[in-house]
């Protein structure tokens, strides 16, 4: 994959680890505002397949990706992907 690290964020969806800025929980007011602003801009990718959003992934492209996996699960996947490089 051209030297890029990808992780699975649930339901067969992948993100590029190198383009990830932060992985946070969705429940705080500031994160809800960030998600709403991104929705207004059309910059939200919902990868939760209809499940409850348990993590919000902020990308360097100013897009927001919502996942049904927890931030802790995604952190573990990121650590594994980075250690494989």
N, CA, C and O atoms as CSV, one atom per row, in Angstrom:
chain,resi,resn,atom,element,x,y,z
A,1,UNK,N,N,0.831,-1.197,0.000
A,1,UNK,CA,C,0.000,0.000,0.000
A,1,UNK,C,C,0.870,1.254,0.000
A,1,UNK,O,O,0.584,2.202,0.731
A,2,UNK,N,N,1.906,1.271,-0.792
A,2,UNK,CA,C,2.757,2.433,-0.979
A,2,UNK,C,C,3.423,2.914,0.304
A,2,UNK,O,O,3.713,4.104,0.425
A,3,UNK,N,N,3.673,2.035,1.260
A,3,UNK,CA,C,4.341,2.420,2.486
A,3,UNK,C,C,3.459,3.124,3.496
A,3,UNK,O,O,3.945,3.541,4.547
A,4,UNK,N,N,2.179,3.268,3.208
A,4,UNK,CA,C,1.264,3.914,4.138
A,4,UNK,C,C,0.691,2.866,5.084
A,4,UNK,O,O,0.495,1.710,4.707
A,5,UNK,N,N,0.425,3.287,6.314
A,5,UNK,CA,C,-0.185,2.391,7.290
A,5,UNK,C,C,-1.677,2.668,7.362
A,5,UNK,O,O,-2.101,3.803,7.578
A,6,UNK,N,N,-2.456,1.632,7.181
A,6,UNK,CA,C,-3.900,1.742,7.294
A,6,UNK,C,C,-4.363,0.880,8.459
A,6,UNK,O,O,-3.790,-0.175,8.731
A,7,UNK,N,N,-5.413,1.342,9.148
A,7,UNK,CA,C,-6.026,0.517,10.187
A,7,UNK,C,C,-7.506,0.374,9.863
A,7,UNK,O,O,-8.119,1.236,9.234
A,8,UNK,N,N,-8.052,-0.741,10.314
A,8,UNK,CA,C,-9.467,-1.029,10.134
A,8,UNK,C,C,-10.210,-0.362,11.286
A,8,UNK,O,O,-9.875,-0.577,12.450
A,9,UNK,N,N,-11.223,0.451,10.963
A,9,UNK,CA,C,-11.948,1.191,11.993
A,9,UNK,C,C,-13.361,0.649,12.196
A,9,UNK,O,O,-14.216,1.303,12.792
A,10,UNK,N,N,-13.583,-0.558,11.689
A,10,UNK,CA,C,-14.877,-1.201,11.864
A,10,UNK,C,C,-15.593,-1.404,10.550
A,10,UNK,O,O,-15.604,-0.522,9.691
A,11,UNK,N,N,-16.194,-2.576,10.399
A,11,UNK,CA,C,-17.046,-2.914,9.261
A,11,UNK,C,C,-16.307,-2.806,7.929
A,11,UNK,O,O,-16.894,-2.430,6.914
A,12,UNK,N,N,-15.026,-3.136,7.939
A,12,UNK,CA,C,-14.231,-3.148,6.717
A,12,UNK,C,C,-13.745,-1.789,6.252
A,12,UNK,O,O,-13.159,-1.684,5.175
A,13,UNK,N,N,-13.972,-0.753,7.034
A,13,UNK,CA,C,-13.530,0.594,6.678
A,13,UNK,C,C,-12.110,0.829,7.181
A,13,UNK,O,O,-11.744,0.381,8.267
A,14,UNK,N,N,-11.318,1.532,6.383
A,14,UNK,CA,C,-9.916,1.778,6.703
A,14,UNK,C,C,-9.626,3.271,6.715
A,14,UNK,O,O,-10.258,4.046,5.997
A,15,UNK,N,N,-8.651,3.666,7.547
A,15,UNK,CA,C,-8.133,5.033,7.495
A,15,UNK,C,C,-6.617,4.976,7.442
A,15,UNK,O,O,-6.001,4.000,7.869
A,16,UNK,N,N,-6.027,6.036,6.912
A,16,UNK,CA,C,-4.583,6.169,6.832
A,16,UNK,C,C,-4.077,6.728,8.164
A,16,UNK,O,O,-4.436,7.841,8.547
A,17,UNK,N,N,-3.257,5.970,8.856
A,17,UNK,CA,C,-2.728,6.377,10.158
A,17,UNK,C,C,-1.940,7.676,10.037
A,17,UNK,O,O,-2.003,8.523,10.927
A,18,UNK,N,N,-1.200,7.840,8.946
A,18,UNK,CA,C,-0.347,9.010,8.765
A,18,UNK,C,C,-1.144,10.306,8.638
A,18,UNK,O,O,-0.587,11.385,8.836
A,19,UNK,N,N,-2.415,10.225,8.317
A,19,UNK,CA,C,-3.246,11.418,8.125
A,19,UNK,C,C,-4.145,11.693,9.328
A,19,UNK,O,O,-4.977,12.600,9.286
A,20,UNK,N,N,-3.983,10.917,10.397
A,20,UNK,CA,C,-4.822,11.044,11.586
A,20,UNK,C,C,-4.207,12.044,12.556
A,20,UNK,O,O,-3.027,11.945,12.893
A,21,UNK,N,N,-5.007,13.005,13.003
A,21,UNK,CA,C,-4.548,13.986,13.991
A,21,UNK,C,C,-4.916,13.537,15.397
A,21,UNK,O,O,-4.082,13.581,16.302
A,22,UNK,N,N,-6.172,13.102,15.589
A,22,UNK,CA,C,-6.632,12.733,16.927
A,22,UNK,C,C,-7.762,11.721,16.842
A,22,UNK,O,O,-8.505,11.664,15.862
A,23,UNK,N,N,-7.868,10.921,17.902
A,23,UNK,CA,C,-8.994,10.003,18.076
A,23,UNK,C,C,-9.572,10.312,19.451
A,23,UNK,O,O,-8.893,10.162,20.466
A,24,UNK,N,N,-10.819,10.740,19.478
A,24,UNK,CA,C,-11.435,11.189,20.725
A,24,UNK,C,C,-12.820,10.572,20.887
A,24,UNK,O,O,-13.419,10.086,19.927
A,25,UNK,N,N,-13.307,10.601,22.110
A,25,UNK,CA,C,-14.672,10.169,22.378
A,25,UNK,C,C,-15.655,11.219,21.876
A,25,UNK,O,O,-15.297,12.391,21.766
A,26,UNK,N,N,-16.880,10.822,21.571
A,26,UNK,CA,C,-17.852,11.734,20.951
A,26,UNK,C,C,-18.722,12.521,21.925
A,26,UNK,O,O,-19.565,13.304,21.486
A,27,UNK,N,N,-18.547,12.341,23.226
A,27,UNK,CA,C,-19.551,12.822,24.163
A,27,UNK,C,C,-19.352,14.226,24.719
A,27,UNK,O,O,-20.279,14.771,25.317
A,28,UNK,N,N,-18.188,14.830,24.547
A,28,UNK,CA,C,-17.995,16.169,25.108
A,28,UNK,C,C,-18.607,17.228,24.189
A,28,UNK,O,O,-18.716,17.027,22.979
A,29,UNK,N,N,-18.996,18.338,24.770
A,29,UNK,CA,C,-19.604,19.420,23.985
A,29,UNK,C,C,-18.678,19.960,22.897
A,29,UNK,O,O,-19.138,20.188,21.779
A,30,UNK,N,N,-17.384,20.175,23.182
A,30,UNK,CA,C,-16.512,20.671,22.105
A,30,UNK,C,C,-16.424,19.709,20.919
A,30,UNK,O,O,-16.396,20.148,19.769
A,31,UNK,N,N,-16.381,18.413,21.187
A,31,UNK,CA,C,-16.313,17.439,20.093
A,31,UNK,C,C,-17.632,17.416,19.331
A,31,UNK,O,O,-17.634,17.306,18.105
A,32,UNK,N,N,-18.739,17.517,20.034
A,32,UNK,CA,C,-20.040,17.578,19.356
A,32,UNK,C,C,-20.111,18.785,18.426
A,32,UNK,O,O,-20.648,18.694,17.323
A,33,UNK,N,N,-19.558,19.931,18.883
A,33,UNK,CA,C,-19.541,21.127,18.032
A,33,UNK,C,C,-18.669,20.907,16.800
A,33,UNK,O,O,-19.040,21.300,15.694
A,34,UNK,N,N,-17.504,20.277,16.993
A,34,UNK,CA,C,-16.616,19.987,15.859
A,34,UNK,C,C,-17.332,19.098,14.847
A,34,UNK,O,O,-17.265,19.342,13.643
A,35,UNK,N,N,-18.017,18.068,15.339
A,35,UNK,CA,C,-18.743,17.155,14.448
A,35,UNK,C,C,-19.864,17.902,13.726
A,35,UNK,O,O,-20.044,17.728,12.521
A,36,UNK,N,N,-20.613,18.725,14.444
A,36,UNK,CA,C,-21.711,19.465,13.811
A,36,UNK,C,C,-21.185,20.432,12.758
A,36,UNK,O,O,-21.765,20.548,11.678
A,37,UNK,N,N,-20.092,21.126,13.061
A,37,UNK,CA,C,-19.489,22.035,12.076
A,37,UNK,C,C,-19.056,21.266,10.830
A,37,UNK,O,O,-19.251,21.729,9.707
A,38,UNK,N,N,-18.467,20.089,11.036
A,38,UNK,CA,C,-18.034,19.265,9.899
A,38,UNK,C,C,-19.242,18.775,9.099
A,38,UNK,O,O,-19.188,18.715,7.870
A,39,UNK,N,N,-20.327,18.426,9.789
A,39,UNK,CA,C,-21.552,18.017,9.077
A,39,UNK,C,C,-22.066,19.158,8.214
A,39,UNK,O,O,-22.478,18.948,7.073
A,40,UNK,N,N,-22.040,20.373,8.767
A,40,UNK,CA,C,-22.506,21.539,8.016
A,40,UNK,C,C,-21.660,21.766,6.764
A,40,UNK,O,O,-22.171,22.240,5.750
A,41,UNK,N,N,-20.380,21.433,6.828
A,41,UNK,CA,C,-19.459,21.582,5.688
A,41,UNK,C,C,-19.488,20.373,4.760
A,41,UNK,O,O,-18.898,20.404,3.680
A,42,UNK,N,N,-20.168,19.313,5.174
A,42,UNK,CA,C,-20.178,18.077,4.382
A,42,UNK,C,C,-18.878,17.309,4.504
A,42,UNK,O,O,-18.472,16.616,3.572
A,43,UNK,N,N,-18.217,17.431,5.660
A,43,UNK,CA,C,-16.899,16.827,5.851
A,43,UNK,C,C,-16.913,15.676,6.854
A,43,UNK,O,O,-15.876,15.349,7.432
A,44,UNK,N,N,-18.081,15.056,7.068
A,44,UNK,CA,C,-18.175,13.932,7.997
A,44,UNK,C,C,-18.309,12.637,7.208
A,44,UNK,O,O,-19.096,12.538,6.267
A,45,UNK,N,N,-17.525,11.654,7.614
A,45,UNK,CA,C,-17.631,10.307,7.059
A,45,UNK,C,C,-18.095,9.413,8.198
A,45,UNK,O,O,-17.367,9.215,9.170
A,46,UNK,N,N,-19.294,8.878,8.085
A,46,UNK,CA,C,-19.839,8.013,9.131
A,46,UNK,C,C,-19.527,6.564,8.780
A,46,UNK,O,O,-20.163,5.970,7.909
A,47,UNK,N,N,-18.541,6.008,9.469
A,47,UNK,CA,C,-18.122,4.626,9.223
A,47,UNK,C,C,-18.640,3.691,10.310
A,47,UNK,O,O,-18.096,2.606,10.513
A,48,UNK,N,N,-19.691,4.115,11.007
A,48,UNK,CA,C,-20.211,3.317,12.120
A,48,UNK,C,C,-21.256,2.290,11.684
A,48,UNK,O,O,-21.691,1.478,12.501
A,49,UNK,N,N,-21.661,2.311,10.432
A,49,UNK,CA,C,-22.665,1.380,9.896
A,49,UNK,C,C,-23.938,1.342,10.737
A,49,UNK,O,O,-24.495,0.276,10.999
A,50,UNK,N,N,-24.382,2.517,11.151
A,50,UNK,CA,C,-25.624,2.610,11.907
A,50,UNK,C,C,-25.491,2.319,13.388
A,50,UNK,O,O,-26.461,2.458,14.133
A,51,UNK,N,N,-24.311,1.920,13.830
A,51,UNK,CA,C,-24.095,1.659,15.254
A,51,UNK,C,C,-23.823,2.978,15.978
A,51,UNK,O,O,-23.617,4.015,15.348
A,52,UNK,N,N,-23.827,2.920,17.294
A,52,UNK,CA,C,-23.518,4.098,18.095
A,52,UNK,C,C,-22.078,4.533,17.822
A,52,UNK,O,O,-21.168,3.706,17.793
A,53,UNK,N,N,-21.882,5.831,17.623
A,53,UNK,CA,C,-20.535,6.366,17.434
A,53,UNK,C,C,-19.815,6.356,18.772
A,53,UNK,O,O,-20.272,6.960,19.743
A,54,UNK,N,N,-18.680,5.663,18.812
A,54,UNK,CA,C,-17.908,5.566,20.051
A,54,UNK,C,C,-16.565,6.271,19.942
A,54,UNK,O,O,-15.875,6.457,20.944
A,55,UNK,N,N,-16.188,6.670,18.713
A,55,UNK,CA,C,-14.942,7.413,18.519
A,55,UNK,C,C,-15.104,8.369,17.348
A,55,UNK,O,O,-15.763,8.065,16.354
A,56,UNK,N,N,-14.484,9.531,17.496
A,56,UNK,CA,C,-14.431,10.530,16.441
A,56,UNK,C,C,-12.964,10.665,16.055
A,56,UNK,O,O,-12.108,10.927,16.900
A,57,UNK,N,N,-12.686,10.483,14.770
A,57,UNK,CA,C,-11.317,10.542,14.269
A,57,UNK,C,C,-11.182,11.827,13.464
A,57,UNK,O,O,-11.912,12.050,12.498
A,58,UNK,N,N,-10.241,12.665,13.875
A,58,UNK,CA,C,-10.009,13.936,13.197
A,58,UNK,C,C,-8.823,13.750,12.260
A,58,UNK,O,O,-7.730,13.374,12.684
A,59,UNK,N,N,-9.057,14.020,10.980
A,59,UNK,CA,C,-8.038,13.820,9.953
A,59,UNK,C,C,-7.383,15.154,9.584
A,59,UNK,O,O,-7.958,16.217,9.822
A,60,UNK,N,N,-6.185,15.096,9.006
A,60,UNK,CA,C,-5.480,16.324,8.640
A,60,UNK,C,C,-6.116,17.049,7.455
A,60,UNK,O,O,-5.737,18.179,7.145
A,61,UNK,N,N,-7.063,16.418,6.802
A,61,UNK,CA,C,-7.789,17.027,5.682
A,61,UNK,C,C,-9.016,17.801,6.162
A,61,UNK,O,O,-9.827,18.252,5.353
A,62,UNK,N,N,-9.148,17.954,7.489
A,62,UNK,CA,C,-10.289,18.598,8.140
A,62,UNK,C,C,-11.566,17.780,8.016
A,62,UNK,O,O,-12.658,18.290,8.267
A,63,UNK,N,N,-11.437,16.520,7.633
A,63,UNK,CA,C,-12.584,15.618,7.632
A,63,UNK,C,C,-12.668,14.943,8.993
A,63,UNK,O,O,-11.667,14.778,9.690
A,64,UNK,N,N,-13.873,14.562,9.350
A,64,UNK,CA,C,-14.153,13.875,10.598
A,64,UNK,C,C,-14.697,12.498,10.242
A,64,UNK,O,O,-15.620,12.377,9.436
A,65,UNK,N,N,-14.124,11.466,10.843
A,65,UNK,CA,C,-14.580,10.098,10.609
A,65,UNK,C,C,-15.163,9.576,11.919
A,65,UNK,O,O,-14.522,9.661,12.966
A,66,UNK,N,N,-16.369,9.041,11.858
A,66,UNK,CA,C,-17.015,8.497,13.047
A,66,UNK,C,C,-16.965,6.978,12.987
A,66,UNK,O,O,-17.268,6.375,11.957
A,67,UNK,N,N,-16.578,6.363,14.109
A,67,UNK,CA,C,-16.406,4.911,14.171
A,67,UNK,C,C,-17.188,4.333,15.341
A,67,UNK,O,O,-17.406,5.004,16.350
A,68,UNK,N,N,-17.604,3.083,15.193
A,68,UNK,CA,C,-18.289,2.372,16.273
A,68,UNK,C,C,-17.297,1.748,17.252
A,68,UNK,O,O,-17.700,1.268,18.311
A,69,UNK,N,N,-16.009,1.746,16.914
A,69,UNK,CA,C,-14.995,1.237,17.836
A,69,UNK,C,C,-14.634,2.323,18.841
A,69,UNK,O,O,-14.810,3.510,18.568
A,70,UNK,N,N,-14.130,1.918,20.002
A,70,UNK,CA,C,-13.744,2.890,21.024
A,70,UNK,C,C,-12.385,3.498,20.689
A,70,UNK,O,O,-11.611,2.911,19.932
A,71,UNK,N,N,-12.091,4.678,21.251
A,71,UNK,CA,C,-10.762,5.257,21.053
A,71,UNK,C,C,-9.649,4.310,21.511
A,71,UNK,O,O,-8.581,4.271,20.900
A,72,UNK,N,N,-9.891,3.558,22.567
A,72,UNK,CA,C,-8.880,2.623,23.067
A,72,UNK,C,C,-8.611,1.499,22.067
A,72,UNK,O,O,-7.461,1.116,21.851
A,73,UNK,N,N,-9.670,0.976,21.460
A,73,UNK,CA,C,-9.496,-0.071,20.443
A,73,UNK,C,C,-8.726,0.467,19.238
A,73,UNK,O,O,-7.856,-0.213,18.695
A,74,UNK,N,N,-9.050,1.682,18.828
A,74,UNK,CA,C,-8.361,2.285,17.688
A,74,UNK,C,C,-6.906,2.601,18.021
A,74,UNK,O,O,-6.023,2.454,17.176
A,75,UNK,N,N,-6.663,3.035,19.253
A,75,UNK,CA,C,-5.282,3.296,19.680
A,75,UNK,C,C,-4.445,2.027,19.573
A,75,UNK,O,O,-3.318,2.066,19.080
A,76,UNK,N,N,-4.982,0.922,20.026
A,76,UNK,CA,C,-4.257,-0.347,19.956
A,76,UNK,C,C,-3.953,-0.719,18.507
A,76,UNK,O,O,-2.845,-1.157,18.195
A,77,UNK,N,N,-4.929,-0.546,17.631
A,77,UNK,CA,C,-4.712,-0.847,16.213
A,77,UNK,C,C,-3.642,0.066,15.620
A,77,UNK,O,O,-2.831,-0.369,14.802
A,78,UNK,N,N,-3.642,1.344,16.038
A,78,UNK,CA,C,-2.626,2.279,15.539
A,78,UNK,C,C,-1.235,1.885,16.019
A,78,UNK,O,O,-0.272,1.915,15.253
A,79,UNK,N,N,-1.138,1.515,17.289
A,79,UNK,CA,C,0.168,1.089,17.824
A,79,UNK,C,C,0.698,-0.114,17.051
A,79,UNK,O,O,1.883,-0.170,16.721
A,80,UNK,N,N,-0.168,-1.067,16.766
A,80,UNK,CA,C,0.243,-2.255,16.015
A,80,UNK,C,C,0.681,-1.886,14.597
A,80,UNK,O,O,1.673,-2.415,14.095
A,81,UNK,N,N,-0.052,-0.987,13.959
A,81,UNK,CA,C,0.285,-0.587,12.587
A,81,UNK,C,C,1.615,0.152,12.541
A,81,UNK,O,O,2.414,-0.062,11.629
A,82,UNK,N,N,1.856,1.014,13.514
A,82,UNK,CA,C,3.102,1.784,13.547
A,82,UNK,C,C,4.283,0.874,13.857
A,82,UNK,O,O,5.364,1.050,13.295
A,83,UNK,N,N,4.088,-0.098,14.744
A,83,UNK,CA,C,5.194,-0.996,15.100
A,83,UNK,C,C,5.558,-1.934,13.951
A,83,UNK,O,O,6.677,-2.445,13.906
A,84,UNK,N,N,4.631,-2.167,13.024
A,84,UNK,CA,C,4.901,-3.024,11.867
A,84,UNK,C,C,5.733,-2.326,10.807
A,84,UNK,O,O,6.302,-2.982,9.935
A,85,UNK,N,N,5.812,-1.001,10.871
A,85,UNK,CA,C,6.566,-0.255,9.851
A,85,UNK,C,C,8.045,-0.408,10.022
A,85,UNK,O,O,8.817,0.155,9.246
